Amino acid sequence: MTRVRYFLSLGALLLAMLSVPSQAQDVQLTYLLNVSFRCENGVTTQGYSVYVVGARAELGDWDPAKAVRLTPSAYPTWTGQVRFIDVNPGVVVEWKCIVRSESNPSDVKWQPDPNNKVTMAFTPEPVATGRF
């Protein structure tokens, strides 16, 4: 009788394990990748700051009003970190530095062409540098 209980318990465990792979097929991974941005020669006047804007939602989808504000580090260099969601390593993202009015987001000075590019990676964390 003890053997029967043992084999029944073992059988139930094996059946439970067999159902795991079918559920695992629905698993989706979400990547969170950070990029450190650096804009050099970002000379500003009172009421203006340097932002990063680009071809992803995290960078405002090229809309200056949705751009990410950077912090002056060694002025006139501005830096900041942006976390990207659901972007795979190896994806290339285009971006630019802008000087934008704090009170009027349509008052913008764009970094000259061409666009900057950064390749997403886990490690080392990408450092993307642009210059006015």
N, C-alpha and C positions, 0 to 999 in steps of 0.2 A: 504494500500500500504506500509506503514511503517513496519507493521508486516512481510510482505513478504520479504522485504529487510533484516530485522533482522534475519529471519529464514534462508534465503539464505546465509548470512554471517556466521551464526552459523553452518550451514550444511557444508560449505566450510572448516571451521576450523576443524570440526570433521573428515572430509575426510582426511585432511592433517595430523591430529594426528593418524589416523589409519594406515597411510603408514610409520610412524616412526619405529614401532617395526621390520618391515621387513628389514629396513636399519640398525638398531642397531645390527642385527645378524652378520654383517660383521665387527664389531668393535673388534680389538685385543688390548690387553694391553701389554705394554712393561715395564718390571720391571727393575729398576736401583737399585741395592743393593751394598752398600759399605762394604768393609771388611778392617779392620786395621791389617796389618801384622807386626810382631815383630820377629826378628831373634837375638837370644842371643848368646854371645860368638863368634861373627863373627870377629875374628882377621884377619886383612888384612895387606898387605905391600903396598908400593908405587905402584900405577897403578892398584890396585885391589879394588873391591867394593863388597858389599853383595847384592844379588838379590833374588827375589822370582820367582819360576817357578812351573808350575803345569798343571793340566789336563783340562784347559780351554784356549780359545784363549786369554782372558785377561791376562793370566799367561804364554803365549808363547807356549801352547800345548807341554810342556816338552822340548822345544828347548831353550838351554841356550842363543842363540843369540837373542831371542825374550823375554827374561825374563825381569821383572820389577825391576829397580834399587831402592834400599831403601836408606834412608838417615841416617847417623850416628846420634843417639840421645845422649845417654850416652855411648860412645864407651866403649866396643865393642858390644853394642846393636844397631841394625839398625831397623828403622821403616818406614812405608809408608802405603798409602791407595790405594786400587784398587777398581774401580767401575766396577761391573759386569752387563752386559746387557742381558736381556731375560733369566734370571735364576730365578726360582721360590723359594720362601721361603721353607726351609726344604731340599733343595738339598744339598748333601754333595760333597765337592770338595777336591781332594787330591793335595798336594803341598809340596815343599821342599825349604829350603834355600840353596843358593850356593854362593861361593866366586868365582868371575869371573874376568878375566883380562879385563881391559877397552879397550885394543887395539886388543886382540885376544879372541873372545868369545868362542873358543873351549878349552881354557885353564881354566878349571873349577875344583873346589873342591866341591863335593856334601856333603850335610848333610847326616849322616849315616841313614840307614833304621831303622824303618819303615817310610813310608810317613806320613806327617802330614795331618790332616783332619779338615775342617771347615764346619759348617752347616750354610747355608745362612738364613738370617733373616732380617726383616725390623728394628725392635727395640728389644732389644738394638743392636746397630751395633756390629757384631761379631769382636772379637779381637783374631787373630790366632797367636799362639806363637810356634816357632821352636827353636831348640838349636843345635849348633855344638858340 
